[in-house]
Amino acid sequence: MKLWKSSIFWRIYLINSAILLILLASMFVTSRITLPEISRGNFHEITDATVDRLKGQVGDVLEYFRELTDYVQHEPEFRSGIPAKLQKELKDLVSTSALVDSATITDEDGVVRAFYPQDLSHTVGEYIGNEEYVQKAMAGSRVYISDVNWTNTGRPVLIIAIPIQDELDHNIHCVNLALRLNENTILSNLLQKNDLGAGGYVYIVDRNGHLISHPDHYRIGEDVSDLSIVQAAMTQQNSGYRQIRNGEGVVMNASYAYVPIIGWSVIAQVPESASLESFLAFRKTLTVVSLISLAAFALLNCLLAQQMIKPIRSLHQAVDGVARGDYESELPAISTRGEIGQLAKRFGEMLQTIRDARGQIQYQALHDPLTGLPNRILAVDRIGQMIAHAERSRTQVAVAFLNLDRFKGINDSLGHSAGDRLLCEVAARVNACVSEKDTVSRIGGDEFLIAMPDVEQLQDVLGVVQEILDRMKTPFEYEGNELFLTASFGISFYPSDGQTVEELIKNADMAMHGAKELGRNLWHLHAPSMNQEASERLLLENHLRRALERDEILVYYQPKIELQSGRVVGMEALVRWHHSTWGWVSPAKFIPIAEDTGLIAAIGEWVLGTACRDTKRWQDLGLPPVRVAVNLSAHQVHQPNLVERVEEILQETGLPPRFLELELTESILMQNTERVIDTLHRLRRMGITIAIDDFGTGYSSLSYLQRFPISTLKIDQSFVSSISRDGDRLEGVIAKAVLALAQNLDLEAVAEGVETLDQQAFLRDAGCDFAQGFLYSRPLPAEEFEKLLTERGHTSYTESV
């Protein structure tokens, strides 16, 4: 066996490579960690030395000013009051002093008596006794060095104010020597000379944080007291070092020192990048050496690795193909002997597993997990393909939107497992009615789509839809029980009802809702008017959202009559909407919208509060105490804080609970049954009565009448409107049955929609307790109902009918 074909050789090869890389990496890491710190430390020493040197030079400048002060105070001519002599002395002093650029002399009243140079001639006779440096100097006998001052010409200067005393030690003059900070080259050269390199500089600030010296002469006199480094020097009053950012955001390494004798601060700072230059140069050299070493190592091992690369390259090509998404490519033949061969074998097995899993994932992404039908994504794609084909072949595409009628009630009452079984059975029945080229999909919940391409005539589509409706008539079996389920269809066609997939689905959906409005268990074709209806519904919804705040929602009251006595014993609160522009909007239009959007919760709570408030007000007026009935929506019943909210409204309005009756429909009772039972029991314990509204139109189950704390059954007006005096029609038989049921369960019975005397007589003879309807009164606004209570609260209503 050749050496380079040995797996042991390759292990040694990899170990050597790893050692080389570890050594190079260690060098890089070490240099990256250690050298910057060494560089920073070096520049720390440089900036500290610079600051110390400048601190000493500042001391030299102050010593020079002290010597100059001794000369001035002991020179007799400065005590002279003769301006000419004073003028001459100032000229000699300024001309011979490198650190003095101009001078003035003020008398004991603070008035300028002498000056030099000539450009200060305008100051003669000028009062400057209010200047701080004059006041400080004349208040004692010692020289006073000012902070940065500004002349009338805008020059930043330092003033050395020297008091002159007479033989009695009284201050008679003040010699004010000015050092022009941005013009005096001697001072600038003395204080700005440094070895900080490119980007490094020093500056000095006075007691108040104003620049005395700075490489940028235009900045001299600038207030920099807000800089952190300046604040540190001024507050700590000692030496220090820290890292900062300058005004341009550059990181700087800075040293500072405080000059206690005068309160100045000396600061030297160097850019962080400058301190790292030596490190960067070393790293560049190290990089070049490392690259040369790596190149030599690679060249040395190139020949040895040649035979090993061949199978690896073949495997790499296969892996690269998989990375590009080519899961169908086959691996080249590689000997299974050795590590590479075993790796290739395992990779082949893994690739097959990926193929299987990918196919499964793709299927799950495009199919409904419950029924196995295509989901909405796949349905949209297929309908799009059908439309493209229809456009080329000048044919039609039909989209049928199927929705199961009252599926939610079965799902809630029997559980989700029953609902899932029904959905699978529905999918099977629908699939049995379509051809292979059609697509049946479940797009969510109890909604299905049927897409049919190459449609030639309407009858072909209606035949399929009718066959599905016929198959739905066969009862579904679940755990030995027979369940009946119907469906509503909406149908749209390409190109007449839409040019895109979304338009076809949307229009078929609207047509399906049209079928439900017509009575369910039938089909309905899309019509252009449906889009208009949808727009009108959206406009109505937008205005309904603002109706409460605009005081457009009103409460009307319809009296409830005791049939035996004819007295008004209660009323039902009914919501009405009077739009400021449209006028009255039918409850049949806006109530369904309020329920769909959830606005019914806010409207219902407002109606409840208003009804309780009006009822309490009428009681306070001495009118007959009557019970008000208020309808609760499904949204309100299923709110977790319903009981607490009702209790708050009763407390706010002061209405006793026994005068409130809450009405619910049968369908509400069948949703989240256990929770609803608990809620109603809590309301009942408060003293509130519970009524079932529109009884006989929903589930009409005897079992829930026994489980729920119900006090009243309200017979739906559909059973009342068609009954005759003898009650021999079907509606009369149903009404009698409901009344008998109420009597047997000891429940009150209220008939809705009573409009004729025959209906009243029939209901009274059949044992009905109460009635309401147009025979007695239409729903009335609060003020008119109050008048009705005033006039008829204590008299028989039926006598006047």
Buried (B, 14 or more C-beta within 10 A) or exposed (E): EEEBEBEEBBEEBEEEBEEBEEEBEEBBEEBEEEBBEEBBEEBBEBBBBBBBBBBEBBEEBBEBBEEBBEEBBEBEEBBBEEEEBBBBBBBEBBEEBEBBBBBBBBBBEBBBBBBBEEEBEEBBEBEBBEBEBBBBBBEEEEBBBBBBBEBEEEBBBBBBBBBBEEEEEEBBBBBBBBBBBBBBEEBBEBBBEBEBEEBBBBBBBBBEBBBBBBBEBEBBBBEBBEBEBBBBBBEEEEBBBEEBEBEEEEEBBBBBBBBEEBBBBBBBBBBBEBBBBBBEEEBEEBEEEBEEEBEEBEEEBEEBBEEBEEBBEBBEEBBEBBEEEEEEBEBEEBEEEBEBBEBBBEBBEEBEEEEEEEEEEEEEEBBBEEBEBBBBEBBBBBBBBBBEEBEEEEBBBBBBBBBBBBBBBBBBBBEEEBBEBBBBBBBEBBBEBBEEEBBBBBBEEBBBBBBBBBBEEEEBBBEBBBBBBEBBEEEBEBEEEEBEBBBBBBBBBBBEBBEEBEBBBBBBBBBBBBBBEEEBBBBBBBBEEBBEEBEEBEEBBEBBBEBBEEEBBBBBBBBBBBBEEBBBBBBBBBBBBBBEEEEEBEEEEBBEBBBEEEBBBBBBBBBBBBBBBBBBBBBEEEBBBBBBBBBBBBBBBBBEEBBEBBBEBBEEBEBBBEBBBBBBBBBBBBBBBEEBBEBBEBBBEEEBBBBBBBBBBBBBEEEBBEBBBBBBBBBBBBBBBEBEBEBEEEBBEBBBBBBEBBBEEEBBBBBBBBBBEBBBBBBBEBBBBBBBBEBBBEBBEBEBBBEBBBEBBEEBBBEEE
